[in-house]
């Protein structure tokens, strides 16, 4: 479980760094990459926490 939390945290950090690169350089590829990473990280996090909640309920 700790590994998944760290993975989510590192992916959110990666998205933040990508947006910072976009702010610094203005290149759209960094913004696109940041949005893709952020989208899939949030979906994975929601799925992970949904499994945790379902495990506690059952």
PyMOL Python script that loads the backbone (N, CA, C, O; Angstrom):
from pymol import cmd

cmd.read_pdbstr("""\
ATOM      1  N   UNK A   1       0.828  -1.182   0.000  1.00  0.00           N
ATOM      2  CA  UNK A   1       0.000   0.000   0.000  1.00  0.00           C
ATOM      3  C   UNK A   1       0.879   1.255   0.000  1.00  0.00           C
ATOM      4  O   UNK A   1       0.564   2.245  -0.662  1.00  0.00           O
ATOM      5  N   UNK A   2       1.971   1.201   0.742  1.00  0.00           N
ATOM      6  CA  UNK A   2       2.869   2.344   0.796  1.00  0.00           C
ATOM      7  C   UNK A   2       3.483   2.630  -0.578  1.00  0.00           C
ATOM      8  O   UNK A   2       3.709   3.784  -0.941  1.00  0.00           O
ATOM      9  N   UNK A   3       3.746   1.573  -1.323  1.00  0.00           N
ATOM     10  CA  UNK A   3       4.326   1.743  -2.669  1.00  0.00           C
ATOM     11  C   UNK A   3       3.359   2.506  -3.570  1.00  0.00           C
ATOM     12  O   UNK A   3       3.781   3.380  -4.327  1.00  0.00           O
ATOM     13  N   UNK A   4       2.072   2.188  -3.497  1.00  0.00           N
ATOM     14  CA  UNK A   4       1.085   2.876  -4.330  1.00  0.00           C
ATOM     15  C   UNK A   4       0.962   4.345  -3.941  1.00  0.00           C
ATOM     16  O   UNK A   4       0.833   5.214  -4.804  1.00  0.00           O
ATOM     17  N   UNK A   5       1.002   4.614  -2.649  1.00  0.00           N
ATOM     18  CA  UNK A   5       0.936   6.012  -2.218  1.00  0.00           C
ATOM     19  C   UNK A   5       2.136   6.799  -2.716  1.00  0.00           C
ATOM     20  O   UNK A   5       1.988   7.930  -3.178  1.00  0.00           O
ATOM     21  N   UNK A   6       3.328   6.210  -2.627  1.00  0.00           N
ATOM     22  CA  UNK A   6       4.520   6.885  -3.121  1.00  0.00           C
ATOM     23  C   UNK A   6       4.471   7.070  -4.631  1.00  0.00           C
ATOM     24  O   UNK A   6       4.891   8.105  -5.150  1.00  0.00           O
ATOM     25  N   UNK A   7       3.961   6.072  -5.330  1.00  0.00           N
ATOM     26  CA  UNK A   7       3.859   6.184  -6.790  1.00  0.00           C
ATOM     27  C   UNK A   7       2.921   7.325  -7.173  1.00  0.00           C
ATOM     28  O   UNK A   7       3.226   8.101  -8.078  1.00  0.00           O
ATOM     29  N   UNK A   8       1.793   7.431  -6.497  1.00  0.00           N
ATOM     30  CA  UNK A   8       0.848   8.514  -6.773  1.00  0.00           C
ATOM     31  C   UNK A   8       1.485   9.860  -6.471  1.00  0.00           C
ATOM     32  O   UNK A   8       1.349  10.805  -7.247  1.00  0.00           O
ATOM     33  N   UNK A   9       2.181   9.948  -5.340  1.00  0.00           N
ATOM     34  CA  UNK A   9       2.844  11.194  -4.972  1.00  0.00           C
ATOM     35  C   UNK A   9       3.907  11.588  -6.006  1.00  0.00           C
ATOM     36  O   UNK A   9       3.991  12.752  -6.399  1.00  0.00           O
ATOM     37  N   UNK A  10       4.705  10.630  -6.436  1.00  0.00           N
ATOM     38  CA  UNK A  10       5.748  10.936  -7.421  1.00  0.00           C
ATOM     39  C   UNK A  10       5.161  11.321  -8.780  1.00  0.00           C
ATOM     40  O   UNK A  10       5.702  12.189  -9.465  1.00  0.00           O
ATOM     41  N   UNK A  11       4.068  10.686  -9.168  1.00  0.00           N
ATOM     42  CA  UNK A  11       3.437  11.054 -10.435  1.00  0.00           C
ATOM     43  C   UNK A  11       2.825  12.453 -10.371  1.00  0.00           C
ATOM     44  O   UNK A  11       2.873  13.197 -11.350  1.00  0.00           O
ATOM     45  N   UNK A  12       2.248  12.815  -9.220  1.00  0.00           N
ATOM     46  CA  UNK A  12       1.742  14.182  -9.066  1.00  0.00           C
ATOM     47  C   UNK A  12       2.889  15.183  -9.101  1.00  0.00           C
ATOM     48  O   UNK A  12       2.755  16.269  -9.666  1.00  0.00           O
ATOM     49  N   UNK A  13       4.002  14.823  -8.504  1.00  0.00           N
ATOM     50  CA  UNK A  13       5.183  15.682  -8.554  1.00  0.00           C
ATOM     51  C   UNK A  13       5.689  15.825  -9.987  1.00  0.00           C
ATOM     52  O   UNK A  13       6.081  16.916 -10.401  1.00  0.00           O
ATOM     53  N   UNK A  14       5.683  14.737 -10.741  1.00  0.00           N
ATOM     54  CA  UNK A  14       6.091  14.774 -12.147  1.00  0.00           C
ATOM     55  C   UNK A  14       5.189  15.710 -12.958  1.00  0.00           C
ATOM     56  O   UNK A  14       5.669  16.475 -13.795  1.00  0.00           O
ATOM     57  N   UNK A  15       3.892  15.642 -12.702  1.00  0.00           N
ATOM     58  CA  UNK A  15       2.974  16.547 -13.406  1.00  0.00           C
ATOM     59  C   UNK A  15       3.266  17.997 -13.036  1.00  0.00           C
ATOM     60  O   UNK A  15       3.245  18.875 -13.899  1.00  0.00           O
ATOM     61  N   UNK A  16       3.539  18.250 -11.761  1.00  0.00           N
ATOM     62  CA  UNK A  16       3.871  19.612 -11.327  1.00  0.00           C
ATOM     63  C   UNK A  16       5.151  20.127 -11.971  1.00  0.00           C
ATOM     64  O   UNK A  16       5.219  21.287 -12.377  1.00  0.00           O
ATOM     65  N   UNK A  17       6.154  19.280 -12.065  1.00  0.00           N
ATOM     66  CA  UNK A  17       7.410  19.667 -12.716  1.00  0.00           C
ATOM     67  C   UNK A  17       7.168  19.938 -14.196  1.00  0.00           C
ATOM     68  O   UNK A  17       7.738  20.869 -14.764  1.00  0.00           O
ATOM     69  N   UNK A  18       6.328  19.129 -14.811  1.00  0.00           N
ATOM     70  CA  UNK A  18       6.020  19.340 -16.218  1.00  0.00           C
ATOM     71  C   UNK A  18       5.332  20.691 -16.436  1.00  0.00           C
ATOM     72  O   UNK A  18       5.645  21.407 -17.387  1.00  0.00           O
ATOM     73  N   UNK A  19       4.398  21.033 -15.550  1.00  0.00           N
ATOM     74  CA  UNK A  19       3.735  22.340 -15.671  1.00  0.00           C
ATOM     75  C   UNK A  19       4.718  23.478 -15.400  1.00  0.00           C
ATOM     76  O   UNK A  19       4.607  24.543 -16.007  1.00  0.00           O
ATOM     77  N   UNK A  20       5.664  23.270 -14.508  1.00  0.00           N
ATOM     78  CA  UNK A  20       6.682  24.290 -14.253  1.00  0.00           C
ATOM     79  C   UNK A  20       7.572  24.478 -15.487  1.00  0.00           C
ATOM     80  O   UNK A  20       7.931  25.605 -15.827  1.00  0.00           O
ATOM     81  N   UNK A  21       7.925  23.377 -16.154  1.00  0.00           N
ATOM     82  CA  UNK A  21       8.691  23.482 -17.399  1.00  0.00           C
ATOM     83  C   UNK A  21       7.894  24.250 -18.449  1.00  0.00           C
ATOM     84  O   UNK A  21       8.443  25.073 -19.181  1.00  0.00           O
ATOM     85  N   UNK A  22       6.596  23.970 -18.515  1.00  0.00           N
ATOM     86  CA  UNK A  22       5.750  24.694 -19.477  1.00  0.00           C
ATOM     87  C   UNK A  22       5.746  26.190 -19.155  1.00  0.00           C
ATOM     88  O   UNK A  22       5.858  27.027 -20.050  1.00  0.00           O
ATOM     89  N   UNK A  23       5.617  26.515 -17.860  1.00  0.00           N
ATOM     90  CA  UNK A  23       5.604  27.927 -17.471  1.00  0.00           C
ATOM     91  C   UNK A  23       6.944  28.589 -17.796  1.00  0.00           C
ATOM     92  O   UNK A  23       6.991  29.769 -18.143  1.00  0.00           O
ATOM     93  N   UNK A  24       8.021  27.833 -17.682  1.00  0.00           N
ATOM     94  CA  UNK A  24       9.340  28.408 -17.947  1.00  0.00           C
ATOM     95  C   UNK A  24       9.683  28.510 -19.425  1.00  0.00           C
ATOM     96  O   UNK A  24      10.318  29.474 -19.854  1.00  0.00           O
ATOM     97  N   UNK A  25       9.265  27.519 -20.202  1.00  0.00           N
ATOM     98  CA  UNK A  25       9.666  27.504 -21.612  1.00  0.00           C
ATOM     99  C   UNK A  25       8.555  27.909 -22.573  1.00  0.00           C
ATOM    100  O   UNK A  25       8.830  28.428 -23.655  1.00  0.00           O
ATOM    101  N   UNK A  26       7.307  27.677 -22.187  1.00  0.00           N
ATOM    102  CA  UNK A  26       6.192  27.988 -23.077  1.00  0.00           C
ATOM    103  C   UNK A  26       5.936  26.923 -24.128  1.00  0.00           C
ATOM    104  O   UNK A  26       5.109  27.126 -25.017  1.00  0.00           O
ATOM    105  N   UNK A  27       6.631  25.784 -24.047  1.00  0.00           N
ATOM    106  CA  UNK A  27       6.437  24.716 -25.025  1.00  0.00           C
ATOM    107  C   UNK A  27       5.220  23.882 -24.637  1.00  0.00           C
ATOM    108  O   UNK A  27       5.100  23.423 -23.501  1.00  0.00           O
ATOM    109  N   UNK A  28       4.323  23.696 -25.596  1.00  0.00           N
ATOM    110  CA  UNK A  28       3.068  23.006 -25.337  1.00  0.00           C
ATOM    111  C   UNK A  28       3.239  21.531 -25.004  1.00  0.00           C
ATOM    112  O   UNK A  28       2.367  20.942 -24.366  1.00  0.00           O
ATOM    113  N   UNK A  29       4.342  20.925 -25.423  1.00  0.00           N
ATOM    114  CA  UNK A  29       4.523  19.494 -25.154  1.00  0.00           C
ATOM    115  C   UNK A  29       4.588  19.218 -23.656  1.00  0.00           C
ATOM    116  O   UNK A  29       4.149  18.156 -23.215  1.00  0.00           O
ATOM    117  N   UNK A  30       5.122  20.143 -22.865  1.00  0.00           N
ATOM    118  CA  UNK A  30       5.183  19.947 -21.417  1.00  0.00           C
ATOM    119  C   UNK A  30       3.795  20.052 -20.783  1.00  0.00           C
ATOM    120  O   UNK A  30       3.476  19.312 -19.853  1.00  0.00           O
ATOM    121  N   UNK A  31       2.982  20.964 -21.284  1.00  0.00           N
ATOM    122  CA  UNK A  31       1.625  21.092 -20.756  1.00  0.00           C
ATOM    123  C   UNK A  31       0.797  19.858 -21.086  1.00  0.00           C
ATOM    124  O   UNK A  31       0.074  19.346 -20.232  1.00  0.00           O
ATOM    125  N   UNK A  32       0.899  19.380 -22.321  1.00  0.00           N
ATOM    126  CA  UNK A  32       0.167  18.169 -22.720  1.00  0.00           C
ATOM    127  C   UNK A  32       0.593  16.972 -21.885  1.00  0.00           C
ATOM    128  O   UNK A  32      -0.249  16.214 -21.405  1.00  0.00           O
ATOM    129  N   UNK A  33       1.887  16.802 -21.712  1.00  0.00           N
ATOM    130  CA  UNK A  33       2.392  15.691 -20.915  1.00  0.00           C
ATOM    131  C   UNK A  33       1.915  15.803 -19.469  1.00  0.00           C
ATOM    132  O   UNK A  33       1.535  14.800 -18.864  1.00  0.00           O
ATOM    133  N   UNK A  34       1.931  17.001 -18.917  1.00  0.00           N
ATOM    134  CA  UNK A  34       1.464  17.218 -17.548  1.00  0.00           C
ATOM    135  C   UNK A  34       0.004  16.858 -17.384  1.00  0.00           C
ATOM    136  O   UNK A  34      -0.370  16.237 -16.390  1.00  0.00           O
ATOM    137  N   UNK A  35      -0.834  17.238 -18.346  1.00  0.00           N
ATOM    138  CA  UNK A  35      -2.256  16.906 -18.261  1.00  0.00           C
ATOM    139  C   UNK A  35      -2.497  15.410 -18.362  1.00  0.00           C
ATOM    140  O   UNK A  35      -3.336  14.863 -17.647  1.00  0.00           O
ATOM    141  N   UNK A  36      -1.766  14.748 -19.244  1.00  0.00           N
ATOM    142  CA  UNK A  36      -1.922  13.293 -19.388  1.00  0.00           C
ATOM    143  C   UNK A  36      -1.518  12.594 -18.099  1.00  0.00           C
ATOM    144  O   UNK A  36      -2.239  11.721 -17.615  1.00  0.00           O
ATOM    145  N   UNK A  37      -0.381  12.966 -17.541  1.00  0.00           N
ATOM    146  CA  UNK A  37       0.083  12.344 -16.296  1.00  0.00           C
ATOM    147  C   UNK A  37      -0.900  12.632 -15.172  1.00  0.00           C
ATOM    148  O   UNK A  37      -1.240  11.734 -14.402  1.00  0.00           O
ATOM    149  N   UNK A  38      -1.359  13.867 -15.070  1.00  0.00           N
ATOM    150  CA  UNK A  38      -2.304  14.238 -14.007  1.00  0.00           C
ATOM    151  C   UNK A  38      -3.613  13.472 -14.136  1.00  0.00           C
ATOM    152  O   UNK A  38      -4.144  12.982 -13.139  1.00  0.00           O
ATOM    153  N   UNK A  39      -4.138  13.364 -15.351  1.00  0.00           N
ATOM    154  CA  UNK A  39      -5.402  12.671 -15.576  1.00  0.00           C
ATOM    155  C   UNK A  39      -5.309  11.212 -15.156  1.00  0.00           C
ATOM    156  O   UNK A  39      -6.159  10.725 -14.411  1.00  0.00           O
ATOM    157  N   UNK A  40      -4.292  10.519 -15.625  1.00  0.00           N
ATOM    158  CA  UNK A  40      -4.167   9.092 -15.315  1.00  0.00           C
ATOM    159  C   UNK A  40      -3.794   8.854 -13.860  1.00  0.00           C
ATOM    160  O   UNK A  40      -4.177   7.837 -13.281  1.00  0.00           O
ATOM    161  N   UNK A  41      -3.057   9.776 -13.265  1.00  0.00           N
ATOM    162  CA  UNK A  41      -2.721   9.643 -11.844  1.00  0.00           C
ATOM    163  C   UNK A  41      -3.973   9.789 -10.991  1.00  0.00           C
ATOM    164  O   UNK A  41      -4.173   9.019 -10.051  1.00  0.00           O
ATOM    165  N   UNK A  42      -4.807  10.753 -11.301  1.00  0.00           N
ATOM    166  CA  UNK A  42      -6.038  10.940 -10.531  1.00  0.00           C
ATOM    167  C   UNK A  42      -6.997   9.769 -10.718  1.00  0.00           C
ATOM    168  O   UNK A  42      -7.650   9.350  -9.762  1.00  0.00           O
ATOM    169  N   UNK A  43      -7.089   9.242 -11.924  1.00  0.00           N
ATOM    170  CA  UNK A  43      -7.930   8.064 -12.143  1.00  0.00           C
ATOM    171  C   UNK A  43      -7.408   6.855 -11.378  1.00  0.00           C
ATOM    172  O   UNK A  43      -8.190   6.108 -10.791  1.00  0.00           O
ATOM    173  N   UNK A  44      -6.109   6.659 -11.380  1.00  0.00           N
ATOM    174  CA  UNK A  44      -5.520   5.540 -10.635  1.00  0.00           C
ATOM    175  C   UNK A  44      -5.706   5.728  -9.138  1.00  0.00           C
ATOM    176  O   UNK A  44      -5.989   4.767  -8.422  1.00  0.00           O
ATOM    177  N   UNK A  45      -5.551   6.953  -8.660  1.00  0.00           N
ATOM    178  CA  UNK A  45      -5.730   7.223  -7.233  1.00  0.00           C
ATOM    179  C   UNK A  45      -7.177   6.991  -6.817  1.00  0.00           C
ATOM    180  O   UNK A  45      -7.429   6.404  -5.765  1.00  0.00           O
ATOM    181  N   UNK A  46      -8.127   7.440  -7.623  1.00  0.00           N
ATOM    182  CA  UNK A  46      -9.536   7.211  -7.304  1.00  0.00           C
ATOM    183  C   UNK A  46      -9.859   5.722  -7.278  1.00  0.00           C
ATOM    184  O   UNK A  46     -10.589   5.259  -6.402  1.00  0.00           O
ATOM    185  N   UNK A  47      -9.323   4.977  -8.227  1.00  0.00           N
ATOM    186  CA  UNK A  47      -9.527   3.530  -8.231  1.00  0.00           C
ATOM    187  C   UNK A  47      -8.906   2.867  -7.017  1.00  0.00           C
ATOM    188  O   UNK A  47      -9.514   1.984  -6.413  1.00  0.00           O
ATOM    189  N   UNK A  48      -7.709   3.279  -6.656  1.00  0.00           N
ATOM    190  CA  UNK A  48      -7.014   2.711  -5.501  1.00  0.00           C
ATOM    191  C   UNK A  48      -7.791   2.968  -4.219  1.00  0.00           C
ATOM    192  O   UNK A  48      -7.985   2.057  -3.414  1.00  0.00           O
ATOM    193  N   UNK A  49      -8.234   4.200  -4.026  1.00  0.00           N
ATOM    194  CA  UNK A  49      -8.962   4.514  -2.811  1.00  0.00           C
ATOM    195  C   UNK A  49     -10.365   3.918  -2.813  1.00  0.00           C
ATOM    196  O   UNK A  49     -10.908   3.636  -1.745  1.00  0.00           O
ATOM    197  N   UNK A  50     -10.961   3.720  -3.977  1.00  0.00           N
ATOM    198  CA  UNK A  50     -12.251   3.032  -4.055  1.00  0.00           C
ATOM    199  C   UNK A  50     -12.111   1.582  -3.595  1.00  0.00           C
ATOM    200  O   UNK A  50     -12.986   1.056  -2.908  1.00  0.00           O
ATOM    201  N   UNK A  51     -11.018   0.947  -3.974  1.00  0.00           N
ATOM    202  CA  UNK A  51     -10.769  -0.419  -3.522  1.00  0.00           C
ATOM    203  C   UNK A  51     -10.566  -0.448  -2.012  1.00  0.00           C
ATOM    204  O   UNK A  51     -11.065  -1.351  -1.341  1.00  0.00           O
ATOM    205  N   UNK A  52      -9.848   0.518  -1.474  1.00  0.00           N
ATOM    206  CA  UNK A  52      -9.644   0.572  -0.022  1.00  0.00           C
ATOM    207  C   UNK A  52     -10.967   0.763   0.715  1.00  0.00           C
ATOM    208  O   UNK A  52     -11.205   0.123   1.739  1.00  0.00           O
ATOM    209  N   UNK A  53     -11.815   1.628   0.208  1.00  0.00           N
ATOM    210  CA  UNK A  53     -13.107   1.879   0.859  1.00  0.00           C
ATOM    211  C   UNK A  53     -13.992   0.633   0.759  1.00  0.00           C
ATOM    212  O   UNK A  53     -14.643   0.251   1.732  1.00  0.00           O
ATOM    213  N   UNK A  54     -14.014   0.012  -0.400  1.00  0.00           N
ATOM    214  CA  UNK A  54     -14.815  -1.195  -0.573  1.00  0.00           C
ATOM    215  C   UNK A  54     -14.309  -2.329   0.335  1.00  0.00           C
ATOM    216  O   UNK A  54     -15.097  -3.135   0.830  1.00  0.00           O
ATOM    217  N   UNK A  55     -13.022  -2.377   0.539  1.00  0.00           N
ATOM    218  CA  UNK A  55     -12.452  -3.398   1.418  1.00  0.00           C
ATOM    219  C   UNK A  55     -12.877  -3.182   2.863  1.00  0.00           C
ATOM    220  O   UNK A  55     -13.114  -4.150   3.585  1.00  0.00           O
ATOM    221  N   UNK A  56     -12.977  -1.948   3.292  1.00  0.00           N
ATOM    222  CA  UNK A  56     -13.405  -1.650   4.666  1.00  0.00           C
ATOM    223  C   UNK A  56     -14.899  -1.891   4.869  1.00  0.00           C
ATOM    224  O   UNK A  56     -15.329  -2.301   5.947  1.00  0.00           O
ATOM    225  N   UNK A  57     -15.679  -1.636   3.831  1.00  0.00           N
ATOM    226  CA  UNK A  57     -17.133  -1.812   3.936  1.00  0.00           C
ATOM    227  C   UNK A  57     -17.472  -3.295   3.995  1.00  0.00           C
ATOM    228  O   UNK A  57     -18.327  -3.701   4.782  1.00  0.00           O
ATOM    229  N   UNK A  58     -16.831  -4.090   3.192  1.00  0.00           N
ATOM    230  CA  UNK A  58     -17.143  -5.513   3.126  1.00  0.00           C
ATOM    231  C   UNK A  58     -16.568  -6.298   4.279  1.00  0.00           C
ATOM    232  O   UNK A  58     -16.753  -7.512   4.352  1.00  0.00           O
TER     233      UNK A  58
END
""", "prot")
cmd.dss("prot")
cmd.show_as("cartoon", "prot")
cmd.util.cbc("prot")
cmd.orient("prot")
